[in-house]
C-alpha cells in the first residue's frame, strides 16, 4: 500500500511538470534558443566569448551551434537528406541544388513580404526576377537569399577577382610596362623574359606557364577558351548573347579551342610549360607560386590568395601577379577582332547561402532576425565591427588604422571578434552605404577607397604609375552588363550528370596529352579527342542550351 | 577401457539432439559470452545487407528520394554498370593493383621478418621494427604527398638514376600510366611492410627453439635453418593470411589511387571505388553505388571460397 501511494505521488508530480512545460515555452516570446547551423564549407568554430555573437544573443536570444563541412560535400548532404537530419540553418555550399531538390528547405516567400519584412523585401526586390523560381506546381518559391551579390550602388571593381591570365609584375616591368592584350603577345613576352633571365636570383629556373589540373580546380586547364573568345565565366559553355536564342555550345570540341591547345603545345616544346604541372596537386602548385618562380598561369584570383599573401609577406612584390584579359589574336579566329570581357556585372549568388530547413520550428524567428540584421546598425557591426574598437570615424568617413585592418586577416582575431560563420552565409548588404549618416562609404572595408589606397605598398603604387592606372582592375575592361541567364556555371545540370562526368573526364585525360604530344601528331590526336568527346559534349551542350534559355526567359519574362 | 570409451562415443548417437542441448546447458557461460559477438555480427554484418535492395532501385530523382519514393527498376543499375567499358577497366586496375600489392606486400614482409628474426642484437632489432612500422600510422594524404615530391621530375629518385647514369632524361613517374600500378605497390610496401611483419614475427617466436638446435646439430647452416625451420614454421600463418587477402582482392584501396592519380594516368589509376565515387556516390546515385558494391561482395565470396577450397585440397590449414 505504501508503495502504491508513493508511485501515485511520483506520477502526479511527473504529470504536473510535463503539463507546465508548454506554458513555460509560450510565456516569453524571445525564449532563448540554439539554432543548429550547417556550413557547406570547412571552417573553424568561433570563440566562446566572441563579441558579436554575444550581441546577437543579447538582442535576439539566439545562440548558434555550428557544424562545418568535413569531407565530401555531396556525400554529407546526401546523408542528411536520406536521414532527414536537417539543421535549422542549412547552407548547402556549392551543392545547394541537392538539398533544394531533396525538399529540405522551406519557401522563404511564406515569411517574406513587403509589409512584414520591408528590409528583406527591398534587399531582394531588384533581383527578384533572378531569385524567385517556380516549383513543379508553378508556384513562386525562394529557398535561399543569396549570401553575396545583392549590391547597392555602382559596381566596385578594384581588382579582378575571377578568372584571368596572370603574369608576374617583374615581367611587365622588365619589358618596360607594355600593354598585353592577346595570347601571342602574352607568350611572346614570357618567352623573351625567360630567354634573358632563365633563373631567379637564387638560381632556380623560372617556369613560364603553370596549368593546375587537380580535381575540380581543373578549370585552369579547361576554361580559358571562352575568355579568349571574349566572354566572362560561363563554366564549360560559350554563349553568344547577341543571338536571340542565346546560342550555347560546348567550346572545348570546337576549332577555335584547338588554337589554344596548339599554342600550349608549342610552348611546351619550347620548355615554357613543365610536364610536372599536369601531375602536381594544389599544395604543390601554391608552393610553386609562393616561391616566385612561376611567371604566368591561367587561374582565378581567389584560388591562389595564399600564394599572393606568402609573396607579400616575403617582400617579393615584383613576383606577385597582374590579371590580364587576353583574347585570341585575329589570326586564330578568321581575322575577327575580339573584344575582351573578363569581368561580369554583379551576379547574385543564386542558391548559395542559408536556407531554413523544413524541420526547423524557428523559421519565423530566423526571418525576423535577418530582417532586423539588415538595418544599417547591424550591417555595420558585421562589416566593420564596433566603433572605436575595430574602426573609427572621421568627417563621416569610416576608417581603420593599419592594425585594425590587419586584424581582419588574423584567424584567431576573427574567431573572437567577427561573426563570420553565421554572417558569411546570411543575407547581407554589399556595395555602397546608401542612406543614413554614413552614406557614401563602402560596406566592405576592403572596398573603402581610402583603405584601398592606403594598403597599396610603394612597389604597387610605382608599378601602376607607369601605366597611369589607379587600380589593378584598370588592366581589364570595365564589367559588362550581366546576361539575363546570369552566369551559366551556376546552372544545375543534375539531369545530365553522367554525361557531364564523362565530358570532364575525357578533358582531364586528353588535354594534357595533347599539350605534351609531338607537334606532328597534334592534328591527328585533336581529331581523335573531338571524336571521343562529341557524344558527351553534345548531350551536355544541348541540355545547357535549353537550361540557359529557360533561365533567361525567367528573367526576361518577369521584367 | 575400450568398452567405456565405446559407451561414451555411442552416447551422442542415441540422442543427438538432447546431448546438444545438454552440452549447451553445461557451457552456458561460454554461450552467454558469445552473445555480444553474435549480435555484433548480426547488427553490423547481416542487417546492413538489407541495404542491398537499393541496388534495384532508382535513386536519380532527388525529389522522390526525399519523399521516400524509390521505384524498383530491376537490374537496370547492373546493366548500366556492365555497359560501361570503363567499369571493366576499373575492375582490371583494381585486380592488377591488388595482386601487385599482395605479392609485394607478402614477400617484403616475410623477408623483413626473417631478417629481423636472425638479428641477435635486441636494440637494433627493436629500432628497425619501430622505424619500419611507423609509416603505417601516417595518413595516406601525407604519404602520397611525399611520394609526389620524391618521384617528381626533379625529385631525388630521378636525381639518383641520372647520377648513376641509368637514364639520361628524368623519368615521368607520375604522368605515365605504365608506372602507376608499380608506384602504388612500392608506396604500399613502404607504408605497410613493418606493420605486416609483426604477425610473421609473432608466428616465428612460436617456433620451438629445439628445432633450431636439432637442425644445427644436423649441420644446417643459417640459411638452411631459415629454409627448413623458419619458413615451414610460419606456413600456416601465411596460408590463412593469403586466403583472407584473396577475399579482399577487389579492395585495392581508394585513397592512394585517388590522391596519386591525375588525368594523365586515369586509365590505370581508376579503381572500382573511384568509379563508384564518380558516377554513384558523388551524384547520390545510391542505386549504382550499391550495385557495384554487391558485385564486389559476390566476387569476394567466390574468391575466398575458391582459395579456401584450394588450400584444403593442398592439405593446408584453412579458414573455414
Interface residues (C-beta under 8 A of the other chain):
Chain A: X72 X74 X75 X77 X78 X81 X82 X84 X98 X101 X102 X103 X104 X136 X213 X214 X218 X274 X275 X276 X278 X279 X280 X281 X283 X284 X494 X497 X498 X501 X505 X507 X508 X509 X510 X511 X512 X513
Chain B: X62 X63 X65 X66 X67 X145 X148 X149 X152 X153 X154 X172 X174 X175 X259 X262 X263 X264 X265 X266 X267 X278 X279 X281 X282 X283 X284 X285 X286
